[in-house]
Amino acid sequence: MTINQSRWLMVAAAVVALAAGAWVARTMLFAPSATGQSAAALIGVALPDADGKDQPLAQWSGKVLVVNFWATWCAPCREEMPMFVRLQRERGPNGLQFVGIAVDQADKVRQFAGEIGLNYPALIGGYGAMELSKSLGNSLMALPFTVIVDRSGRVAHTQLGPLKEEQLSAIVRQLI
């Protein structure tokens, strides 16, 4: 094989690898979300809070519900939560309700909640919460993962990875 043939073979292999990578990104990262689907599976869940008391998500029906799957060991989760605290304080009276579902232990959640002044419910979902998030569109089962439910109980938005404040504010503005 000549040097030119080797180069063309390497270029062809690179093109094939690039195409395969694009296909994986399209099917895994940009797979259709649960947007527009009923959030009945989510609303039907009851999980314990950090003190062990069961909290049914149905108690927040009729509100714009931002459900965030997170963990204390997840750096992007920790970074976006102060924004959630502020928006809960500012827009909660208008019908916005944040709920955190922690893939974590209650004692760690209590400690972190105290550190940041968490002003919305933090429920303990454990690793079973990841299956719930998967049913809502989290095909990679990664954190953070957020589901926004409109007042009528339909999934309005899902987000794998941290939310930007401008993006979240725009979504919430349309739903409140």
C-alpha positions as CSV (number, residue, x, y, z in Angstrom):
1,M,0.0,0.0,0.0
2,T,1.4,3.4,-0.9
3,I,1.5,6.4,1.4
4,N,-1.4,8.1,-0.5
5,Q,-3.5,5.0,-0.2
6,S,-2.9,4.9,3.5
7,R,-3.9,8.5,3.9
8,W,-7.1,8.0,2.0
9,L,-7.8,4.9,4.1
10,M,-7.3,7.0,7.3
11,V,-9.5,9.8,5.9
12,A,-12.3,7.3,5.1
13,A,-12.0,5.7,8.5
14,A,-12.3,9.2,10.1
15,V,-15.4,10.0,8.0
16,V,-17.0,6.7,9.1
17,A,-16.2,7.4,12.8
18,L,-17.5,11.0,12.5
19,A,-20.8,9.7,10.9
20,A,-21.1,7.0,13.6
21,G,-20.6,9.7,16.3
22,A,-23.2,12.0,14.8
23,W,-25.7,9.1,14.7
24,V,-25.1,8.2,18.3
25,A,-25.4,11.9,19.4
26,R,-28.6,12.2,17.4
27,T,-30.2,9.1,18.8
28,M,-29.0,9.3,22.4
29,L,-28.5,12.9,23.2
30,F,-31.3,14.4,21.0
31,A,-33.8,11.7,21.3
32,P,-37.4,12.8,21.5
33,S,-38.3,14.0,24.9
34,A,-41.4,13.4,26.9
35,T,-42.7,16.9,26.0
36,G,-46.4,17.0,25.6
37,Q,-46.9,13.6,27.2
38,S,-49.0,13.2,30.4
39,A,-47.0,13.5,33.6
40,A,-49.4,11.1,35.3
41,A,-46.6,8.6,36.2
42,L,-44.7,11.5,37.9
43,I,-47.7,13.0,39.6
44,G,-48.8,9.6,40.9
45,V,-45.5,9.2,42.8
46,A,-45.2,9.7,46.5
47,L,-41.7,9.8,48.0
48,P,-40.4,10.5,51.5
49,D,-38.9,13.9,52.3
50,A,-35.6,14.2,54.2
51,D,-37.5,13.6,57.4
52,G,-39.1,10.4,56.2
53,K,-42.7,11.7,55.6
54,D,-44.3,10.6,52.4
55,Q,-45.0,13.5,50.0
56,P,-47.3,12.8,47.0
57,L,-46.4,14.9,44.0
58,A,-50.2,15.2,43.3
59,Q,-50.4,17.7,46.1
60,W,-48.9,20.3,43.7
61,S,-51.3,19.6,40.9
62,G,-52.6,22.7,39.3
63,K,-49.2,24.5,39.7
64,V,-46.4,24.8,37.2
65,L,-44.2,22.0,38.6
66,V,-40.4,22.0,38.1
67,V,-39.1,18.5,39.2
68,N,-35.4,18.3,39.4
69,F,-33.6,15.0,39.7
70,W,-30.3,15.7,41.5
71,A,-27.7,14.5,44.0
72,T,-25.4,16.2,46.5
73,W,-22.4,14.7,44.7
74,C,-23.4,16.2,41.4
75,A,-21.5,19.5,40.8
76,P,-23.8,20.8,38.0
77,C,-26.8,20.0,40.3
78,R,-25.4,22.0,43.1
79,E,-24.6,24.9,40.8
80,E,-28.2,25.3,39.5
81,M,-30.0,24.9,42.8
82,P,-29.4,28.4,44.2
83,M,-31.2,29.7,41.1
84,F,-34.1,27.3,41.9
85,V,-34.2,28.6,45.5
86,R,-34.4,32.2,44.2
87,L,-37.1,31.5,41.6
88,Q,-39.2,29.6,44.1
89,R,-39.1,32.6,46.4
90,E,-39.9,35.1,43.6
91,R,-42.4,33.1,41.5
92,G,-43.8,30.6,44.0
93,P,-46.7,33.0,44.9
94,N,-47.7,32.9,41.2
95,G,-48.1,29.2,41.1
96,L,-44.6,27.9,40.5
97,Q,-43.4,24.9,42.6
98,F,-40.0,23.4,42.6
99,V,-39.5,19.8,43.9
100,G,-36.2,18.1,44.1
101,I,-35.9,14.4,43.8
102,A,-32.6,13.4,45.3
103,V,-30.7,10.3,44.1
104,D,-29.0,10.4,47.5
105,Q,-29.2,9.7,51.2
106,A,-31.5,11.7,53.5
107,D,-28.8,12.8,55.9
108,K,-26.7,14.2,53.0
109,V,-29.8,15.9,51.5
110,R,-30.7,17.5,54.9
111,Q,-27.1,18.8,55.3
112,F,-26.9,20.3,51.8
113,A,-30.5,21.8,52.1
114,G,-29.4,23.6,55.2
115,E,-26.2,24.9,53.6
116,I,-28.1,26.5,50.7
117,G,-31.3,27.5,52.5
118,L,-33.5,25.1,50.3
119,N,-37.0,26.5,50.3
120,Y,-38.7,23.8,48.3
121,P,-39.3,20.1,49.0
122,A,-36.4,17.7,48.6
123,L,-37.7,14.2,48.3
124,I,-35.6,11.1,48.6
125,G,-35.8,9.0,45.5
126,G,-32.7,6.9,45.8
127,Y,-31.5,5.0,42.8
128,G,-35.1,4.1,41.9
129,A,-35.6,7.8,41.0
130,M,-33.3,7.2,38.0
131,E,-35.8,4.7,36.5
132,L,-38.6,7.3,37.0
133,S,-36.4,9.9,35.2
134,K,-35.8,7.4,32.4
135,S,-39.5,7.0,31.9
136,L,-39.7,10.8,31.5
137,G,-37.0,11.0,28.8
138,N,-33.7,10.7,30.6
139,S,-32.4,8.0,28.3
140,L,-28.8,8.5,29.5
141,M,-29.9,8.3,33.2
142,A,-27.7,11.2,34.0
143,L,-28.0,14.2,36.4
144,P,-29.2,16.8,36.6
145,F,-32.5,16.0,34.8
146,T,-35.4,18.4,35.0
147,V,-39.1,17.9,34.1
148,I,-41.4,20.9,33.8
149,V,-45.1,20.1,34.1
150,D,-47.8,22.6,33.2
151,R,-50.9,23.4,35.2
152,S,-52.9,20.8,33.3
153,G,-50.5,18.0,34.1
154,R,-48.7,17.8,30.8
155,V,-44.9,17.7,30.4
156,A,-44.0,21.0,28.9
157,H,-40.2,20.6,28.9
158,T,-37.5,18.1,29.8
159,Q,-33.8,19.0,30.2
160,L,-30.8,16.7,30.7
161,G,-28.0,18.8,32.1
162,P,-28.2,22.1,34.0
163,L,-30.8,24.7,33.0
164,K,-29.8,28.2,32.2
165,E,-31.7,30.9,34.0
166,E,-32.8,32.7,30.8
167,Q,-34.1,29.4,29.4
168,L,-36.0,28.5,32.6
169,S,-37.5,31.9,33.0
170,A,-38.8,31.9,29.4
171,I,-40.4,28.5,29.9
172,V,-42.0,29.5,33.2
173,R,-43.2,32.8,31.9
174,Q,-45.2,31.0,29.2
175,L,-46.7,28.5,31.7
176,I,-47.7,30.7,34.6
